[in-house]
Structures are given as C-alpha cells and as structure tokens.
Amino acid sequence: MNNSPLTPETQDELLIQIRTAHRLLAAYYQRLLPSIEKIANQLGSDFYFWEPRKFARPASRNSNPFSKWAWDMLPAMSAIYVFKNINNESSITIDDFLISFYVDSDTGVDEEEMKRGEMDGLALSIPVTQAQSMVKIGIYTPFKNENLHWHSSIWCQGAFPDYQAFDAAHNSAKDINGQPIVSSGFEVSVSQLMTEDGIQQLTAKVEQCLARTILHAKSIATVDVTLRTHLS
C-alpha cells in the first residue's frame, strides 16, 4: 500500500487485504489469549483486569469515535493482562502475587514517535520487517502485610520490573517506586505462545521466577522482623 491514487482494481485489492488482516487478527487472538490464560491458571491465578498500554480504549457508546485516534480502535495491539492470587483486594499479604502479561504485538509502533501526534499507520519510521512482537511477563509479590489496595496502590503506583531476557539469570528486586513489593520479569517473542512446547517452557519459567521472587520477598520480611526485634 502506498499514497498513489487508487484505481478500481487497487481498491478491490486493498479491501481484500483488509478483510484478510481482520481474519488473521481474530485467529491470532484466538490463539494468544487462551495461551496466556492457560499459563496464569496453571500457576493458581485468575483474571484480574486488562488495559491498553500505548493507546486509549475505544470510545464508549456515547463518545464520538471520530474525534479519537484511529489507533484506539486497536486496543489489543499493545495491552497488558493481569492475573491475581490474593486473599483480599484491599490489602496485601505475604505470599500474594500478581502476574502480568504485557503483549506488544508491534514494537515498531513507538510511543515516543506518537508523542508528536497521531502517526499515519503507513508512515512509521520502523518498518514491520524490523519490528518485533514481544510479551513481557512480570511478577509482583509483597514483603509485608499492609492495608494497601492491589490496584490503586500497588499496581497504579508501583513500577514495572526490569524485564530480562528469557535465558538470563533470575533478577528480582524491591519496587523502585517504594511500594512494599518485590518484582521480577522477563521477555520473549510472542511466537513462544503459539506452540504447546513454547507454552510449557514459559509456564516452567514463570513458575520458577514466581517461586524465587516470593522467596526473595520472604527473606526481606524475615530481615525486617529481625531488625524490629533488635530495636525493641
């Protein structure tokens, strides 16, 4: 597709491509979303919430979609899906955890580039052949019990983890924004979610990271208790 005038033939070809693209996207999400849910459920967590990352949600029923960015019609292109294993949404306790799956289906759609205004989908600086489709998986678990809301306090005020390569050594750390949690994460190609072997490998990796991150949080909690005991 380019900016040359459309003839009846090229118009027909364009619409064939659009119909094909919509069907491919439906098939893509029909495979991607169940794979994410399968991994999360196997680790004992259930769905919490989802949100688009690079753009807004599509306009609500009474909002004018013609005044919104066209990119908002593609909310799942860059979206994060969060699953929970918690005792109470209004408080955090040791052993609670969240798992997030940040799916960025086209890294060539750059947030920095969009800060100058809505970009034409055919005029992005990074071509599709040089972009990637990635999923970033994050784990978040508390190192103390507190009356903090998981979404409004921990999620909205906390930071994303330092996402490592899939085969990198495990690296969990306290939240850099000061929330009482430990987090860890890694990233892989979305293609890893498209095969049963890939899903099994990812599940094992997330399970390993989850266990180590919870262990790190508990070690911090133990140190805190010891310090309070010595100071009392």
N, C-alpha and C positions, 0 to 999 in steps of 0.2 A: 504494500500500500504506500502511495506517495501523494504529493499535492497536485499532481497533474489532473486536468479535467476528466471527469468520469463520463465514459460512454455507456450506452445501454448494456453493452457486454461486460464492461468492468464493474458496473453497478451490480449486475447479477452475480459476478464472481465475488464481489465484496460481501454481499449478503449471504452467499454460501459459506464464506469463511466465518462470518459472524454466527451463523446457525451452528456451524461445526464447533466454534470456540465455546459456545454456551453448553453444548452437549459434553464436550471434553471437560469443562469445569464441573458440571454435575457429576460426571464419572470420577473425577479427581477427588471431590469432597466425599463422594460415596465410599471411597477407599480410605481417605485420610482421617476423617473424623472417627469412624469406628476403631481405627488402629490406635488413635490417641486414647480414646475411652477404654479400650481393652487394656492398655498398659496401666493406666491410672487405676482401674478397677482391680487388676491383679495385685496391686500394691495396697489395697484396702482403702482407697479413697473414692469419693463420689463427687459428682459435678458441683461446683460452687457458683462460678459466673464466667462470662466471657466478655471481651471488649475489643473493638478495633484498635490498632496501635498507631498507624500513620495518618488515618483519616477519621472523620466523624461517622457515626451511624447514619444510615439512610434517613431522610426526612420522615418525621412522624406523619400520621394521617392528615393532620391539619396544618402541616408546614409546607411551604412552597418548594418543591424539589428543583424548580427552575432557577432558584436563587442560590442553590447549593453547588458545591463542586461535584462534577460528574464522577470523580474518584470515590465519592461517598457511596456510590452505587456498588462498590466492590469491597464491602467491609471485611470479608474473609480473606482477602488477598494478603493482608498483614494483620493478624489477630492473635490474641492471647487467650488461652483456655486454662482455667484454674480449677483444680480439684482439691478437696479438703479431707482430712481425717482429724477432726477436732471434737472436743467434748461440748463446747459452748461457743457460739459465735461472738459473744460479748466478753469473753475472757480467754486468755492464753494460758496453757498449762504445758509443762514439760512432757514430751512425747507427742504432742500435737504436731501436725505438719500440713503444709500446702505443697502441691506440685503444680508448676505452671509449664505450659507448652506454648511458646511464642513461635508461631508459624509465619515466616516471612517468605512468601512464595516467589517474590521477585525483588532481590536486593538492589536491582538497578533503579527501582523507584525510590529515589533518595529523599529523605526528609529535609536535608539541608537545601537541596535544589528546590524543593517545594516552598521553602520559606520566602522565595521571591514571588510567589503566586502560583496558581494552578498551572501545571505544565501540560502541554499537549502530549497525549499518550504516544504520539509518533515522533516526538522531538526530544526525548530524554537523552541525556549525554552518554549513558551507559547502555550499549545495545544488549538485546536479550541474550545473545551468544556469550557475552562476558559477565552477565549477572548470574546469580545463584539462587537456588531455592533451599532455604535452611530452616531448621527447627531448633530453638534454644530451650532447653529443659532446665528449670530451676527448682530448687528445694529450699523450704523455709521452715525452721523449727525453733521454738523458744528455749532460752536457757534459764528462765524463771517464770513463776506463776504471777500473773498480774491481771487486773481488770482492764484490759485493752481490747477493743473491738478488732476482730481479724481483718475486716475490710477497711474501715475508715482509719484505723490507727496503723496496723501492721502493713497492709498492702499499699494503701494510698500514701503513707509517709515513709515507708521503707524504700530501700534501693534494690535494683536488680543485682544478682550475683555477678561475679567475674566469670563469664562463660569460658570454659576451657575447651580444647579440642577433645574429641571422643577418646583418644588414646593417651591423653595427658594424665599425669599423676593427680589424684584427688586433692582438691584445694577448697576447704570450707573456711569461712571467716565470719566474724561479727558484722552486723549490718553497719555500713559506713555512715548511715544517717542517724545512728544512735538508737534504733529500735532494739528491744531485748531479744533478738533472734540471731541465729546462725544460718547462713545460706551457702549454697554451692550450686554449680551449674555447669553444663557443657552443651556444645552444639554439634549437630550433624546435618548431613544433607537430608532433605525430605524423602529422598529415594529410599532411605533406611526404613521408612514406614510403609513401603509399598510391597514388601515381601514378608512372608511368615518368618523366615530366618532373621531378617532385619528386626522385626518386632520382638522376637525372642532375645536377640542381642541387646536391644535397647532396654527391654524390661529388666534384664540382668544388671545392666549398667546403672539404671536408675535405682534399683533395689540396693545395689552396693553403695552408691552415693548417699542414699537415704539413711542407711544404717550408720555410715561413717559420720554423716552430718549430725544425726541425733546423738551419737556417742560424743562428738565434739561439744555439743550443747550441754550434755550432762556433765562433762568434765569441767566446763566453766561453772556450772551450778554448784558442783562439789567444792571448787576453789572458793566461790563466793560464800558458801556456808562455813567453810573452814576459817576464812578471814573474819566473818562476823563473830564466830565463836571465840577467836583470839582477842577480838576487840571488846567483847562484852565482859 
